[in-house]
Amino acid sequence: MFSRLVIYNFADVCKEIISNQRYYKEGKRLLDSLKSKVTNSLFKAIDSTQSIIDAQDIENVWFPRIECNIFISHSHKDIESIISFVGWLYVKYGVIAFVDDGVWENYNDLRKKLYYKISQDYEYDLMTEDEIEKIAYSNSLLILNSAIEKMIDSTECFLFIGTDNSLLAGDTHTKSPWIYSEVLFSNMVRRKRLLCYRQHFEHSFSQRMCETVEVKFKCSFVNFIEITKQDFLKFKSYSPAVPIADESLDTLYKILEKRILVESKTDFLR
């Protein structure tokens, strides 16, 4: 990861974008195209003849990492707006944004598949259905969480979307354990030079933890650079003749240059 960015008051800052049906359709198309590729290979992950299931095999097939520019952390309740934002980034700037619940919704299928596999194993004959369900649930959650962390590490930019659904009003606490986990990991993940993400880059195209439980988690955005409404308007005024992700992100980084920490001017530019 090269940069950590946050947009507060997302609904106000991106109001025109998230209400645009063209951007929504394009964002949906991108996410659906990826999701279909994952779905087509679902049942190859767990061979019925295997006595031991390899979690790495499951992760590679069910939750494949994708070469993209931005990892977007958000509340599932804002998914409709996020899809429009994803479409806008791609149509105007050629930037591919990754949205986990827009791609990895097959988490439930994985849990069911693991449940069936475990229930067929004679070693678990004495277990109740609830006990088997807990094993399948915990294993699938760990696999999904591992895949998310690897995705964050391999993505150039981590962008958190602040809304009334993702953060408590006027606070940096969240009720979502997934958001907390993503932000926490982004603060710990190694920071790499921009060049690491610009070489050999080729564009290709859950049951979630409950967000209604009244538990809140403190998120730290100390290391994040806020994209203000003024910053966003400057970026929005950039209209490249050809949408190229690297050039578009470089433009955004230059707008934030005075606030973004880099090892040197050379590293910042490339």
N, C-alpha and C positions, 0 to 999 in steps of 0.2 A: 504494500500500500504506500502511495506517495503522499496523498492528502486526505485530511478529514474535514468535511464541510457540513454545515448545518443551515437549514432554512427554517426560521421561526415564522409563525403566522402564514403558513403555506397557502391557505385558502385566499388570503388577501393578496399576497405577492404574486401568485400565479393564477389569479381569478379568470383572466381571459383564456388562458391555456386549458385549464381543467374543464371548461364548459364547451370546448370545441369538439364537436362530434367527429370531425375528420381525424384529429389527433387520437381520439379514443379508439376509433376503428383501426388505425395504424398500430397503436400500442397493443391492442388486443390481438391483431394478426401476428405480430412479432412473438408475443408470449405464447400464443396458441401453436405457432409453428414449432417452437421448441418443445412445448409440452407434448405434442403429438409424437415427436421423435422419442421422447422418454417412454411414453405409453406403449409404443410399438415393441419395446424391448423389456417390458416389465417382467414377464414370466420366464425370461432367460436367466434371471438372477439367482433363483433358488432351484437347483436341480433336485428332483424328487429322489434321486438315488444317493444324494450326499448324506453322510452321517453327521458331518460337521459343516455348518454354514460359515462361509468366509465373509465377514462384515465388509471387508474392502471390496470384494466382488459385488456385493449388493450396492455399496456406495457408488462404485464406478458405473453401474448399469442404471440404477434407479435415480441417482442424484448426480449426474455427470457434471463436471465443472465446465463452464463455458467461458470462452475468451470474450470478455466484455470490458467496457471502460469504467462503468460506475456500479457500485453495489448500493442499492437504495434500502435503507432501514426505515420502516414505517409501521403504522397500525393497520391491521387487516381491515378495520372499519373504513379506511380511506382508500381502499383498493381501486374504486372507480376513478377517483381523481388521479391516483398514481398512474393508472394505465394511460390516461390522456397525457400526462407529463412524460411518460416513457415514449409515447408516439411523437410528441413534439421534439424531444431530444434527438430522435432518430431522423425524422423528416427534415428538420431544419439544419441539424449539425452533424448528422451521421454518427451520433453517439449512441452506443448500445448500453442500455441500463439493465441491470439484473434485479429482478423482484422475486424473492424466494417463493412466496405463496402464489405467485402467478405461474410458476414453473413446476414447483415441487409439491403440488397438491396431491400427488399420488402417495403421500405419506400414509394415508388411511389404507390404501391398497397394500402397502408394504406390511403394515401392522396385521392386517387380515391374513396375508400370506404367511407371515411368521407364526401367527396363531395356529393356522392349519398345519403347518410343518411340525410345530412342537407337539400339537395334540395327536399327531400320528406316531410319535416316538414312544416306544413302549416304556422307556425310562421315566416318562411323565404320567404313567397310567394312574398313579395314586394322587395326582394333583387335581384340584377342582378347576372348573372352567375359569373362575375368577383369578386363580393363581397363574394359570397359563396366560390369561389375558394380560396380567401385570408384567409377566416376563416379555411377552411380545411388545407391549407398550413401551417398556423401559429400553429395550434393545433398539427399537425403531427410532425412539427419541434420540438416543446416543448417536446413532448413525446419521440422522438428520443434522444434529448439532455439529458433528464433526465436519459434515459436508459444507455447512454454512461458514464455519471458521476457515476452512480451506479456500472457500470462494472469496471471502473478505481479504485473505492474505494475497490472493492472486490477482486482485483487482486494483487498478491504479488509484481510484478515488472512492472513498466511503462518504455517502451523503445521507444525513439524517433529516427526515421530514417532520418538522414540529407542527402538530395540530392539537386541538382539544382532545382528540382521541388518543394521541400518542404520549402526551404529557399532561399532567394535572395543571389546571389553570394557574398561570403565574409562577410555575415551579418547574424543576427539572426532575421530578419524580415521575415514574411511569407505573401503570398497573400491569403492563405486559412483561412477563419474564423473558420473552423472546427478544424484545427491544433491549431490555437491560443486558441480556447476554451478548447481543451484537455490539452495543456501544462499549461495554466493558472489554470485549475482545479487541475492538478496533483501537482502544487505548493501549493495549498491550502488544499488539502485533508489530513485528519489525517494520521499520520505515525504510523503503528502498529508493534508490535514485530513479528518476523518471525514465532514463534509458532502459531500465530493466523491463519496462512495460511496452516500449516502442519497438523492440526487436522481435522479428518473426511473429508479429501480431497479425492474425488472420480473422476477419469477422465471420462468424457463423451464428448460424442461429441455433393438510396434516391434521392430520388433525392437529391443529395448533394447540399449544398450551392455553388453557382457559384465560381469557382476558377480563372475565367478569368477576373473578374472585377478588375480594377487597384486600389485596396485598399490594403495597407500593414499593418500588425499588428506586434508589437514588442513582441517577445517571450523571456522569461527569462529562461536561463538554468544554473543560478547561483547555484541552489541546485541539479544539475544533475552531475553524475559521468560519464566522457567520457570513452567509451571503445575504446582505441586506436588500431591501427593496430597491435602493438606488443601484447597488451592484447588479441586481438582476435586470434592471431596465437597461443598463449599459450593455450587458451581455446579450439581452434580447435585441438590441439595435444592431448587433453584428449579424450581417446577412451574407454568408459566403455564397459565391456562385456555385460551388460544388461542396456539398456537406462532407467534410473530412473530420473524423473524430479527433485526431491528434491536434489538428490546427484549431479546432473549436475549443478544446480543453485548454490549450495553450493561451487562447484569448481570455478565458475565464481566469486562469492562474495569473495573468498579467494584471487583470482588474484587481485581484486580491494580493498583488505582489508585496505591498508594504506590510501586510499582516501575516503572510504565510512564511513559515520558517523553513529555510533551505540551507544546505551546507555551503553552497556557493552560487554565484550568479550563473555559472556554467551549468551546474546541475539543475537550476531552476528552468532554464530555457530548454535543456535537452538532457 
